[in-house]
């Protein structure tokens, strides 16, 4: 994420709210998955995209993001997600998996912040961020 200097505290706050206060609703997941799935047909008609996807399928590790993040494998995955979202149990499972990813981003990830200056306002923005408060509370059992 990049932000202009004067908007930096707002961007940090926005990112913290996005990660910490996100509520995953199965209806929105279904809508997003359907939109992406519908756009795959057009991607498959674009020659360079298909060649790049085939290249990734041949050379990338089958467990890698590169292998799965292409127009030839996303369709099967998204169709499976959409099928799961048709049942109540499937909806709960999909939402639980997405929640697990969100928690992993907050609990396990290391956040690297780069800046071209040593601005105290930027440091304060991170110290006040829900992301930092969540990490300290979850990992140390206390709040800042």
N, C-alpha and C positions, 0 to 999 in steps of 0.2 A: 504494500500500500504506500502510496506517495501522497504527500500533502504539502501545500504551500505553508510557509513559516507562520503566517498570521492565522491560519486555519488548523494548525497542528493540534492544539488541545481539543478542538471539536472533533477532529478525525480520530484521536485516541479514544475519546469518550464514545464516539459512534461505534468503533470497533469493539470496545468493551461491552457496550449494550447489546451489540449483535451476537457476540459469543456467549455472554452470560445470561441474557434475558430471552434468548431465542426459544420460541414455542413451536415445535414441529407438529403440523397438522396434516393428517393423511390426505385431506382433500387437496391441499396445495402441492403435496408431493405428487399426487396423481396428475394434477394439471401440468406440472412442470415436466414430468416424465412423458406425458402424452405429447406435449409441444416438441420436446427434443426428439422423440421417436418419429413424429410427423416430418421433422426437418431432415431426417436421415436419407429419405428418398432423393432429395435434391443433392445432398452431399455425394451420394453414390453415382450421380450423373456427371459429377465433376472429375474428369480424368486424373489430374494430379493428386487429388485427395484419395482416390481409390489406389493409385500406385503407392502413395505414402503408407496407406493402411496395409496393403499387401506386404510392403517392405517390413513394417513393424511386426506383422504376423510371422514372417519368416525369420527375423533376426532377434527380436526382443524375447526376453525371458517370459514364459507364459504367466508368471505371477506379477509382472511389472505393470505399472500404470500405462506405459507406452503400448503394451500389448492390448489392453482393454479399452484404452481411450482412442478408439478409431471407429469409423462409420460401419465397419464390417462386423464388429463384435458388440457394439452398443445396442444394436437392434434387439438381439437375443436377450441381453441383460434387461433392457427397459421393458420388453414384452413380458419377461418373467416378473418384474416388479409390478407392472400393471395388473397381471393376473393375480398376484398375491393380494393386491389392494381390493380385490373383489369380495374377500371374506373378512369377517371381523377379526379372526385370529391372524390372518395375513397382515391386516392393517397394523395390529399391535406389534407384530414382529418387525415390520418395516420401520415403524416409528422408533422402536426400541434400538434397532441397529443404527439408525441415524443419530439417536441420542448418545449411543456409545461412541460414535465418531466425534461428536461435539465434545463430550467429556474428555476424550483422549486428547483433543486439541488443547483443552484447558489444563488438564492434569499432567500430561506426559510431555508436552512439547516444550522446547526451549525457545524463548522469544529473543531474537537478536534485533536490536534497534541501532540503526546507523544514522548519524547526523554529521553535518559539516561544521558544526559549532558546538560549544559547551554551554548551551543555553539552559539556565536554571528553570525557566518556564516549561521547557520540554521535559525536564526531569520530573518536575512537579506534576505534569499532566500524566505521566506514567505512574507515579506514586499514588495518585488519586484514582487511577483507572480501576474499574471493576475486575479487569483481568489480573492485575497484580494482587488485589485484595483477595480474589478467589484463590489464587495460587498459594498465598501465604496461609489463608484459612484452611484450605484442604490439606496442605502438606505439613503445616506446623500446628494445626489445631487452634489457631488464634487469628484474630483480625488485626490489621495494621492500626 
